[in-house]
Amino acid sequence: MASALINVPKRAKRGDIIEIRALTSHIMETGYRRKASGEIVPRDIITSFTCRFNGQEIFRADLFPAIAANPYFSFFTTARESGRFEFEWTGDNGFSQTASAAITVE
Amino acid sequence: MKRACAMLVAALLVAAAPLRAAEIPPDQRRSGYSFMGPDSKAMQDDDTANPGMLWVLDGEALWNKRPGAANNACADCHGDARASMKGVAARYPAFDKALGRPVDLEQRINLCRAQHQQAPALDYESHDLLALSAFIANQSRGMPITPDGDSQLAPFIARGHELFMQRQGQLNLACANCHDDNWDKRLAGAAITQGQPTGYPMYRLEWQTLGSLQRRLRGCMTGIRAQAYNYGAPELVELELYLMSRAAGMPIETPAVRP
């Protein structure tokens, strides 16, 4: 399954406010639904999303069962220096996914 | 919500004049896209926000994989999909001479797997089949739907048209009752739309996943309380065929996003 779709501008001017977008594939099974047989479908969700820039955390979100499948995040940050954004999703059943994107700041 | 929908369908049924059977004039045809709100449109337009692109990327990986005993990848015969698959989805379902009947894109993929890859068929709505069909159809994005011109298709299109006009189910509604005669109205909060098959497989927010045109058709049939045809049934392919001929000239949007 494709991991993630990341949208980070390749280059930016120092001081620019830039938008970061991250979409990942996940079923986000709530744990509240039942199968036809009556058993509960076990919860399987992403519980945490983190974005680090050059090792420093700049954005983090906790996720809950009400969030739809294939969660999509969009947030803003200020471009201060060139470097690398690292994205990490963790969740139930040992789910872990990473992605990264570089930016050049002039 | 469901009950309200059913009541509205019933009200529509009572109020509906006899089937008008007026086809939509070409200049009034509209993709489901034009009925959506700005948020859903923005989601479809941005490839990094459109969840359907996750399947397209997976399809690209599968295109180069060798799944069967023949050790053949799609790419080994068809090369670069960007060139070889351009426009293909725009003319499917197409007539298969060996079978003597039309096959849709999903069936073509499975025929290829059986004949050239010696790989097991993929199930309808399975992740891999959706991924491959989304990847292939994505190569036709922006191209006009140009139905296969094979004259042997004519009787199948006619049967699809008949099915489209045929009242069925406990609500006794034909596809045409909503999608030809009342597409400019609303059913509860939702636009009825014209049922143009421009963006399949598409990401439906209600499904929270990608789905095929056959899934959509089966959903409609269940909605009018008819017994839905099984996946791969000739009737569904005939309906797909008619819908594509009805939408001839409209651009492909795969992967579309719909509410």
Boltz contact constraints between the chains, C-beta under 6 A:
constraints:
  - contact:
      token1: [A, 2]
      token2: [B, 54]
      max_distance: 6.0
  - contact:
      token1: [A, 2]
      token2: [B, 57]
      max_distance: 6.0
  - contact:
      token1: [A, 2]
      token2: [B, 58]
      max_distance: 6.0
  - contact:
      token1: [A, 5]
      token2: [B, 48]
      max_distance: 6.0
  - contact:
      token1: [A, 5]
      token2: [B, 53]
      max_distance: 6.0
  - contact:
      token1: [A, 7]
      token2: [B, 48]
      max_distance: 6.0
  - contact:
      token1: [A, 21]
      token2: [B, 48]
      max_distance: 6.0
  - contact:
      token1: [A, 25]
      token2: [B, 54]
      max_distance: 6.0
  - contact:
      token1: [A, 68]
      token2: [B, 208]
      max_distance: 6.0
  - contact:
      token1: [A, 69]
      token2: [B, 208]
      max_distance: 6.0
  - contact:
      token1: [A, 70]
      token2: [B, 51]
      max_distance: 6.0
